Amino acid sequence: MEFGVFYQMPCADGQSPAGRYADTISQAVLADELGFDTVWLAELHFNSRFSIMSAPLLVASAIAQATSRVKVGTAVNLVPLHNPIRLAEETATLDIISGGRAIFGIGRGSNPRQFQGYGVDLEEGRGRFQEALDFILKAWTNDEFSFQGEHYQAHDLTVSPKPEQKPHPPVYIASNSPDTFSLVGSLGHNILVAPLVVSVQSALDGLELYRATLAEHGHDPASVKVNVNVPVFVTEDRDKARGGFEETFNNYLAVIRSNSSQPTSRLANMSYDEVYDKYAAIGDPEQCIAKLRSLQELYQPQEFMCWFNTGGMLPHEEVEKSMRLFAGEVMPHFK
């Protein structure tokens, strides 16, 4: 089992962007030292209370220079909002300067505000996503290529640099709908799943569809990875564990409820108790081990993506304590 740390990076009133970036990079360095496998960085726009991570590849580059071992991935780059040439160039550059540690985590996106802000038609999101992915993989694996699509075209184009990893960095695709689960399976790529966002049953149904589609298209399920996002908080004091994560998670829920452009229908009505019971690993090390074992049995993943500060309200020192306890007393039970 592999373990990553995930950053969405909300910035509340009273917090500074400089402080939030500094804490994230510092925690990424700690993750490298503690033996976590990957640092995952979201891409979100136009709502600082929800996230100020608008340029994850820039943050990934800073992390790559401050670390030596941990992989650095996006979870996710919102592909329809990007020019695929630029995305291919910048991700390849990250792979080179990190010594082959980049992960190309991508998604379609569904937030109307983000598409409107970039002047992209939301209805074109799926088509742009599929074309851009095809375009980028061709750019990475061909000295020269041409491309003729509805949204993107190229003629005798040479994109450089090429990634350090051959044929290219691992591709992970976020899946929040049945058509995306089947698409990822048909393409044979790794998959990112957030049960908190899609619900337990939708995640289970989607993964069943993904695995069936993998087999239908001749892909070996053993050659790809399922990565499940889990909010995590570990403390030595079992009596204070449940309450210790409540403020930060309730801030996450409050931001969603206040923003009609977020996919609020299910999350807006979610309670912290439901999160604690169904979606998160919160408690002392023993409790977190038990919860992760149950989630492992449920989803059969190869990786967990640990979300240590979901709403961004935990002090930096508390996040680091949680990370240290997790790495020292929880992770070894899954290695």
Contacts in CASP RR format, 6 or more apart in sequence:
PFRMAT RR
TARGET T0000
AUTHOR 0000-0000-0000
METHOD contacts of the structure
MODEL  1
MEFGVFYQMPCADGQSPAGRYADTISQAVLADELGFDTVWLAELHFNSRF
SIMSAPLLVASAIAQATSRVKVGTAVNLVPLHNPIRLAEETATLDIISGG
RAIFGIGRGSNPRQFQGYGVDLEEGRGRFQEALDFILKAWTNDEFSFQGE
HYQAHDLTVSPKPEQKPHPPVYIASNSPDTFSLVGSLGHNILVAPLVVSV
QSALDGLELYRATLAEHGHDPASVKVNVNVPVFVTEDRDKARGGFEETFN
NYLAVIRSNSSQPTSRLANMSYDEVYDKYAAIGDPEQCIAKLRSLQELYQ
PQEFMCWFNTGGMLPHEEVEKSMRLFAGEVMPHFK
1 296 0 8 1.000
1 301 0 8 1.000
1 302 0 8 1.000
1 303 0 8 1.000
1 304 0 8 1.000
1 334 0 8 1.000
1 335 0 8 1.000
2 37 0 8 1.000
2 38 0 8 1.000
2 225 0 8 1.000
2 302 0 8 1.000
2 303 0 8 1.000
2 304 0 8 1.000
3 36 0 8 1.000
3 37 0 8 1.000
3 38 0 8 1.000
3 303 0 8 1.000
3 304 0 8 1.000
3 306 0 8 1.000
3 326 0 8 1.000
3 331 0 8 1.000
3 334 0 8 1.000
4 31 0 8 1.000
4 36 0 8 1.000
4 37 0 8 1.000
4 38 0 8 1.000
4 39 0 8 1.000
4 40 0 8 1.000
4 303 0 8 1.000
4 304 0 8 1.000
4 305 0 8 1.000
4 306 0 8 1.000
5 27 0 8 1.000
5 28 0 8 1.000
5 31 0 8 1.000
5 36 0 8 1.000
5 38 0 8 1.000
5 39 0 8 1.000
5 40 0 8 1.000
5 305 0 8 1.000
5 306 0 8 1.000
5 308 0 8 1.000
5 323 0 8 1.000
6 40 0 8 1.000
6 42 0 8 1.000
6 75 0 8 1.000
6 229 0 8 1.000
6 305 0 8 1.000
6 306 0 8 1.000
6 307 0 8 1.000
6 308 0 8 1.000
7 24 0 8 1.000
7 27 0 8 1.000
7 28 0 8 1.000
7 39 0 8 1.000
7 40 0 8 1.000
7 41 0 8 1.000
7 42 0 8 1.000
7 53 0 8 1.000
8 42 0 8 1.000
8 44 0 8 1.000
8 50 0 8 1.000
8 51 0 8 1.000
8 53 0 8 1.000
8 307 0 8 1.000
8 310 0 8 1.000
8 311 0 8 1.000
9 20 0 8 1.000
9 21 0 8 1.000
9 24 0 8 1.000
9 42 0 8 1.000
9 51 0 8 1.000
9 52 0 8 1.000
9 53 0 8 1.000
9 312 0 8 1.000
10 20 0 8 1.000
10 48 0 8 1.000
10 49 0 8 1.000
10 50 0 8 1.000
10 51 0 8 1.000
10 52 0 8 1.000
10 251 0 8 1.000
10 252 0 8 1.000
10 255 0 8 1.000
10 311 0 8 1.000
10 312 0 8 1.000
11 17 0 8 1.000
11 20 0 8 1.000
11 48 0 8 1.000
11 49 0 8 1.000
11 51 0 8 1.000
11 52 0 8 1.000
12 49 0 8 1.000
12 251 0 8 1.000
12 312 0 8 1.000
12 313 0 8 1.000
13 49 0 8 1.000
15 312 0 8 1.000
17 48 0 8 1.000
17 52 0 8 1.000
20 52 0 8 1.000
20 312 0 8 1.000
21 52 0 8 1.000
21 59 0 8 1.000
23 316 0 8 1.000
23 319 0 8 1.000
24 59 0 8 1.000
25 59 0 8 1.000
25 62 0 8 1.000
25 63 0 8 1.000
25 66 0 8 1.000
26 316 0 8 1.000
26 320 0 8 1.000
27 308 0 8 1.000
27 316 0 8 1.000
27 319 0 8 1.000
27 320 0 8 1.000
27 323 0 8 1.000
28 39 0 8 1.000
28 63 0 8 1.000
28 66 0 8 1.000
28 67 0 8 1.000
28 70 0 8 1.000
28 72 0 8 1.000
29 63 0 8 1.000
29 66 0 8 1.000
29 67 0 8 1.000
30 320 0 8 1.000
30 323 0 8 1.000
30 324 0 8 1.000
31 39 0 8 1.000
31 70 0 8 1.000
31 323 0 8 1.000
32 39 0 8 1.000
32 66 0 8 1.000
32 67 0 8 1.000
32 68 0 8 1.000
32 69 0 8 1.000
32 70 0 8 1.000
34 323 0 8 1.000
34 324 0 8 1.000
34 327 0 8 1.000
34 328 0 8 1.000
35 69 0 8 1.000
35 70 0 8 1.000
35 327 0 8 1.000
35 331 0 8 1.000
36 70 0 8 1.000
36 306 0 8 1.000
36 323 0 8 1.000
36 327 0 8 1.000
36 331 0 8 1.000
37 70 0 8 1.000
37 71 0 8 1.000
37 303 0 8 1.000
38 70 0 8 1.000
38 71 0 8 1.000
38 72 0 8 1.000
38 73 0 8 1.000
38 103 0 8 1.000
38 303 0 8 1.000
38 305 0 8 1.000
39 60 0 8 1.000
39 63 0 8 1.000
39 67 0 8 1.000
39 70 0 8 1.000
39 71 0 8 1.000
39 72 0 8 1.000
39 73 0 8 1.000
40 73 0 8 1.000
40 74 0 8 1.000
40 75 0 8 1.000
40 103 0 8 1.000
40 305 0 8 1.000
41 53 0 8 1.000
41 56 0 8 1.000
41 59 0 8 1.000
41 60 0 8 1.000
41 63 0 8 1.000
41 72 0 8 1.000
41 73 0 8 1.000
41 74 0 8 1.000
41 75 0 8 1.000
42 51 0 8 1.000
42 53 0 8 1.000
42 56 0 8 1.000
42 74 0 8 1.000
42 75 0 8 1.000
42 76 0 8 1.000
43 53 0 8 1.000
43 54 0 8 1.000
43 55 0 8 1.000
43 56 0 8 1.000
43 74 0 8 1.000
43 76 0 8 1.000
43 77 0 8 1.000
43 78 0 8 1.000
44 50 0 8 1.000
44 51 0 8 1.000
44 53 0 8 1.000
44 54 0 8 1.000
44 111 0 8 1.000
44 114 0 8 1.000
45 51 0 8 1.000
45 54 0 8 1.000
45 78 0 8 1.000
45 81 0 8 1.000
45 113 0 8 1.000
45 114 0 8 1.000
45 117 0 8 1.000
45 118 0 8 1.000
46 113 0 8 1.000
46 114 0 8 1.000
46 117 0 8 1.000
47 113 0 8 1.000
47 255 0 8 1.000
47 259 0 8 1.000
47 261 0 8 1.000
49 255 0 8 1.000
49 258 0 8 1.000
49 259 0 8 1.000
50 255 0 8 1.000
50 256 0 8 1.000
50 259 0 8 1.000
50 262 0 8 1.000
53 59 0 8 1.000
56 73 0 8 1.000
56 74 0 8 1.000
56 77 0 8 1.000
57 74 0 8 1.000
57 77 0 8 1.000
57 90 0 8 1.000
57 91 0 8 1.000
57 94 0 8 1.000
60 72 0 8 1.000
60 73 0 8 1.000
60 74 0 8 1.000
60 94 0 8 1.000
60 98 0 8 1.000
60 102 0 8 1.000
61 93 0 8 1.000
61 94 0 8 1.000
61 97 0 8 1.000
61 98 0 8 1.000
63 70 0 8 1.000
63 72 0 8 1.000
64 72 0 8 1.000
64 94 0 8 1.000
64 97 0 8 1.000
64 98 0 8 1.000
64 99 0 8 1.000
64 101 0 8 1.000
64 102 0 8 1.000
65 97 0 8 1.000
69 101 0 8 1.000
70 101 0 8 1.000
71 101 0 8 1.000
71 102 0 8 1.000
71 103 0 8 1.000
72 94 0 8 1.000
72 98 0 8 1.000
72 101 0 8 1.000
72 102 0 8 1.000
72 103 0 8 1.000
73 102 0 8 1.000
73 103 0 8 1.000
73 104 0 8 1.000
73 105 0 8 1.000
74 103 0 8 1.000
74 104 0 8 1.000
74 105 0 8 1.000
74 106 0 8 1.000
75 105 0 8 1.000
75 172 0 8 1.000
75 174 0 8 1.000
75 192 0 8 1.000
75 229 0 8 1.000
75 305 0 8 1.000
76 105 0 8 1.000
76 106 0 8 1.000
76 107 0 8 1.000
76 172 0 8 1.000
76 173 0 8 1.000
76 174 0 8 1.000
76 192 0 8 1.000
77 87 0 8 1.000
77 91 0 8 1.000
77 104 0 8 1.000
77 105 0 8 1.000
77 106 0 8 1.000
77 107 0 8 1.000
78 106 0 8 1.000
78 107 0 8 1.000
78 108 0 8 1.000
78 109 0 8 1.000
78 114 0 8 1.000
79 87 0 8 1.000
79 106 0 8 1.000
79 107 0 8 1.000
79 108 0 8 1.000
79 128 0 8 1.000
79 129 0 8 1.000
79 132 0 8 1.000
79 133 0 8 1.000
80 108 0 8 1.000
80 109 0 8 1.000
80 115 0 8 1.000
80 120 0 8 1.000
80 124 0 8 1.000
80 125 0 8 1.000
80 127 0 8 1.000
80 128 0 8 1.000
80 129 0 8 1.000
80 132 0 8 1.000
81 114 0 8 1.000
81 115 0 8 1.000
81 118 0 8 1.000
81 120 0 8 1.000
82 132 0 8 1.000
84 131 0 8 1.000
84 132 0 8 1.000
84 135 0 8 1.000
84 136 0 8 1.000
84 139 0 8 1.000
84 152 0 8 1.000
85 135 0 8 1.000
85 139 0 8 1.000
85 154 0 8 1.000
85 157 0 8 1.000
85 159 0 8 1.000
87 132 0 8 1.000
87 136 0 8 1.000
88 135 0 8 1.000
88 136 0 8 1.000
88 139 0 8 1.000
88 140 0 8 1.000
88 159 0 8 1.000
89 159 0 8 1.000
89 160 0 8 1.000
89 161 0 8 1.000
91 102 0 8 1.000
91 104 0 8 1.000
91 136 0 8 1.000
91 163 0 8 1.000
91 169 0 8 1.000
92 140 0 8 1.000
92 159 0 8 1.000
92 160 0 8 1.000
92 161 0 8 1.000
92 162 0 8 1.000
92 163 0 8 1.000
93 161 0 8 1.000
94 102 0 8 1.000
95 101 0 8 1.000
95 102 0 8 1.000
95 163 0 8 1.000
95 164 0 8 1.000
95 165 0 8 1.000
95 169 0 8 1.000
96 161 0 8 1.000
96 163 0 8 1.000
96 164 0 8 1.000
98 164 0 8 1.000
99 164 0 8 1.000
100 163 0 8 1.000
100 164 0 8 1.000
100 165 0 8 1.000
100 169 0 8 1.000
102 163 0 8 1.000
102 164 0 8 1.000
102 165 0 8 1.000
102 169 0 8 1.000
103 169 0 8 1.000
103 170 0 8 1.000
103 172 0 8 1.000
104 136 0 8 1.000
104 168 0 8 1.000
104 169 0 8 1.000
104 170 0 8 1.000
104 171 0 8 1.000
104 172 0 8 1.000
105 171 0 8 1.000
105 172 0 8 1.000
105 173 0 8 1.000
105 174 0 8 1.000
105 192 0 8 1.000
106 129 0 8 1.000
106 133 0 8 1.000
106 171 0 8 1.000
106 172 0 8 1.000
106 173 0 8 1.000
106 174 0 8 1.000
107 129 0 8 1.000
107 173 0 8 1.000
107 174 0 8 1.000
108 125 0 8 1.000
108 126 0 8 1.000
108 129 0 8 1.000
108 174 0 8 1.000
108 180 0 8 1.000
109 115 0 8 1.000
109 125 0 8 1.000
110 122 0 8 1.000
110 176 0 8 1.000
110 263 0 8 1.000
111 261 0 8 1.000
111 262 0 8 1.000
111 263 0 8 1.000
112 122 0 8 1.000
112 261 0 8 1.000
113 261 0 8 1.000
115 121 0 8 1.000
115 122 0 8 1.000
115 125 0 8 1.000
116 122 0 8 1.000
120 128 0 8 1.000
124 151 0 8 1.000
126 179 0 8 1.000
127 150 0 8 1.000
127 151 0 8 1.000
128 151 0 8 1.000
128 152 0 8 1.000
130 183 0 8 1.000
131 149 0 8 1.000
131 150 0 8 1.000
131 151 0 8 1.000
131 152 0 8 1.000
132 151 0 8 1.000
132 152 0 8 1.000
133 171 0 8 1.000
133 187 0 8 1.000
134 147 0 8 1.000
135 147 0 8 1.000
135 152 0 8 1.000
135 154 0 8 1.000
137 168 0 8 1.000
137 171 0 8 1.000
138 145 0 8 1.000
138 147 0 8 1.000
139 145 0 8 1.000
139 157 0 8 1.000
139 159 0 8 1.000
140 159 0 8 1.000
140 162 0 8 1.000
140 163 0 8 1.000
140 167 0 8 1.000
140 168 0 8 1.000
141 167 0 8 1.000
141 168 0 8 1.000
143 158 0 8 1.000
144 156 0 8 1.000
144 157 0 8 1.000
144 158 0 8 1.000
145 154 0 8 1.000
145 156 0 8 1.000
145 157 0 8 1.000
146 154 0 8 1.000
146 155 0 8 1.000
146 156 0 8 1.000
146 157 0 8 1.000
147 153 0 8 1.000
147 154 0 8 1.000
147 157 0 8 1.000
163 169 0 8 1.000
170 190 0 8 1.000
171 189 0 8 1.000
171 190 0 8 1.000
172 189 0 8 1.000
172 190 0 8 1.000
172 191 0 8 1.000
172 192 0 8 1.000
172 225 0 8 1.000
172 227 0 8 1.000
173 180 0 8 1.000
173 183 0 8 1.000
173 184 0 8 1.000
173 187 0 8 1.000
173 189 0 8 1.000
173 190 0 8 1.000
173 191 0 8 1.000
173 192 0 8 1.000
174 180 0 8 1.000
174 191 0 8 1.000
174 192 0 8 1.000
174 193 0 8 1.000
174 194 0 8 1.000
175 181 0 8 1.000
175 184 0 8 1.000
175 191 0 8 1.000
175 192 0 8 1.000
175 193 0 8 1.000
175 206 0 8 1.000
175 210 0 8 1.000
176 194 0 8 1.000
176 197 0 8 1.000
176 198 0 8 1.000
178 205 0 8 1.000
178 206 0 8 1.000
178 209 0 8 1.000
181 191 0 8 1.000
181 206 0 8 1.000
181 207 0 8 1.000
181 209 0 8 1.000
181 210 0 8 1.000
181 213 0 8 1.000
182 209 0 8 1.000
182 210 0 8 1.000
182 213 0 8 1.000
184 191 0 8 1.000
184 210 0 8 1.000
184 213 0 8 1.000
185 191 0 8 1.000
185 210 0 8 1.000
185 211 0 8 1.000
185 213 0 8 1.000
185 214 0 8 1.000
185 217 0 8 1.000
185 219 0 8 1.000
186 213 0 8 1.000
186 216 0 8 1.000
186 217 0 8 1.000
187 217 0 8 1.000
188 214 0 8 1.000
188 217 0 8 1.000
188 219 0 8 1.000
188 224 0 8 1.000
189 224 0 8 1.000
190 224 0 8 1.000
190 225 0 8 1.000
190 226 0 8 1.000
190 227 0 8 1.000
191 207 0 8 1.000
191 210 0 8 1.000
191 224 0 8 1.000
191 225 0 8 1.000
191 226 0 8 1.000
191 227 0 8 1.000
192 227 0 8 1.000
192 229 0 8 1.000
192 305 0 8 1.000
193 203 0 8 1.000
193 206 0 8 1.000
193 207 0 8 1.000
193 226 0 8 1.000
193 227 0 8 1.000
193 228 0 8 1.000
193 229 0 8 1.000
193 299 0 8 1.000
193 301 0 8 1.000
194 203 0 8 1.000
194 228 0 8 1.000
194 229 0 8 1.000
195 202 0 8 1.000
195 203 0 8 1.000
195 228 0 8 1.000
195 229 0 8 1.000
195 278 0 8 1.000
195 279 0 8 1.000
195 299 0 8 1.000
196 229 0 8 1.000
196 231 0 8 1.000
196 267 0 8 1.000
196 275 0 8 1.000
196 279 0 8 1.000
197 229 0 8 1.000
197 263 0 8 1.000
197 267 0 8 1.000
199 266 0 8 1.000
200 278 0 8 1.000
200 279 0 8 1.000
200 298 0 8 1.000
203 228 0 8 1.000
203 299 0 8 1.000
204 298 0 8 1.000
204 299 0 8 1.000
207 226 0 8 1.000
207 299 0 8 1.000
207 300 0 8 1.000
210 226 0 8 1.000
211 221 0 8 1.000
214 220 0 8 1.000
214 221 0 8 1.000
214 224 0 8 1.000
215 221 0 8 1.000
225 301 0 8 1.000
225 302 0 8 1.000
225 303 0 8 1.000
226 299 0 8 1.000
226 300 0 8 1.000
226 301 0 8 1.000
226 302 0 8 1.000
226 303 0 8 1.000
227 301 0 8 1.000
227 302 0 8 1.000
227 303 0 8 1.000
227 304 0 8 1.000
227 305 0 8 1.000
228 295 0 8 1.000
228 299 0 8 1.000
228 301 0 8 1.000
228 303 0 8 1.000
228 304 0 8 1.000
228 305 0 8 1.000
229 304 0 8 1.000
229 305 0 8 1.000
229 307 0 8 1.000
230 279 0 8 1.000
230 280 0 8 1.000
230 281 0 8 1.000
230 292 0 8 1.000
230 295 0 8 1.000
230 304 0 8 1.000
230 305 0 8 1.000
230 306 0 8 1.000
230 307 0 8 1.000
231 245 0 8 1.000
231 249 0 8 1.000
231 275 0 8 1.000
231 279 0 8 1.000
231 280 0 8 1.000
231 281 0 8 1.000
231 282 0 8 1.000
231 307 0 8 1.000
231 310 0 8 1.000
232 280 0 8 1.000
232 281 0 8 1.000
232 282 0 8 1.000
232 288 0 8 1.000
232 306 0 8 1.000
232 307 0 8 1.000
232 308 0 8 1.000
232 322 0 8 1.000
232 326 0 8 1.000
233 241 0 8 1.000
233 244 0 8 1.000
233 245 0 8 1.000
233 280 0 8 1.000
233 281 0 8 1.000
233 282 0 8 1.000
233 283 0 8 1.000
233 308 0 8 1.000
233 314 0 8 1.000
233 322 0 8 1.000
234 241 0 8 1.000
234 281 0 8 1.000
234 282 0 8 1.000
234 283 0 8 1.000
234 284 0 8 1.000
234 285 0 8 1.000
234 288 0 8 1.000
234 322 0 8 1.000
234 325 0 8 1.000
234 326 0 8 1.000
234 329 0 8 1.000
234 330 0 8 1.000
235 241 0 8 1.000
235 244 0 8 1.000
235 283 0 8 1.000
235 284 0 8 1.000
235 321 0 8 1.000
235 322 0 8 1.000
235 325 0 8 1.000
236 284 0 8 1.000
236 285 0 8 1.000
236 325 0 8 1.000
237 284 0 8 1.000
238 283 0 8 1.000
238 284 0 8 1.000
238 287 0 8 1.000
241 282 0 8 1.000
241 283 0 8 1.000
241 284 0 8 1.000
241 287 0 8 1.000
242 276 0 8 1.000
242 282 0 8 1.000
242 283 0 8 1.000
245 280 0 8 1.000
245 282 0 8 1.000
245 310 0 8 1.000
245 314 0 8 1.000
246 272 0 8 1.000
247 313 0 8 1.000
247 314 0 8 1.000
248 309 0 8 1.000
248 310 0 8 1.000
248 311 0 8 1.000
248 312 0 8 1.000
248 313 0 8 1.000
248 314 0 8 1.000
249 272 0 8 1.000
249 275 0 8 1.000
249 280 0 8 1.000
249 310 0 8 1.000
249 311 0 8 1.000
250 272 0 8 1.000
251 311 0 8 1.000
251 312 0 8 1.000
251 313 0 8 1.000
252 310 0 8 1.000
252 311 0 8 1.000
252 312 0 8 1.000
253 267 0 8 1.000
253 268 0 8 1.000
253 270 0 8 1.000
253 272 0 8 1.000
255 262 0 8 1.000
255 311 0 8 1.000
256 262 0 8 1.000
256 264 0 8 1.000
256 267 0 8 1.000
256 268 0 8 1.000
257 264 0 8 1.000
257 268 0 8 1.000
276 282 0 8 1.000
280 291 0 8 1.000
281 287 0 8 1.000
281 288 0 8 1.000
281 291 0 8 1.000
281 292 0 8 1.000
281 295 0 8 1.000
281 306 0 8 1.000
282 288 0 8 1.000
282 291 0 8 1.000
285 325 0 8 1.000
285 326 0 8 1.000
285 329 0 8 1.000
285 330 0 8 1.000
288 326 0 8 1.000
288 330 0 8 1.000
289 330 0 8 1.000
289 333 0 8 1.000
292 304 0 8 1.000
292 330 0 8 1.000
292 334 0 8 1.000
295 301 0 8 1.000
295 304 0 8 1.000
296 304 0 8 1.000
296 334 0 8 1.000
306 326 0 8 1.000
308 314 0 8 1.000
308 319 0 8 1.000
308 322 0 8 1.000
308 323 0 8 1.000
308 326 0 8 1.000
309 319 0 8 1.000
314 322 0 8 1.000
END
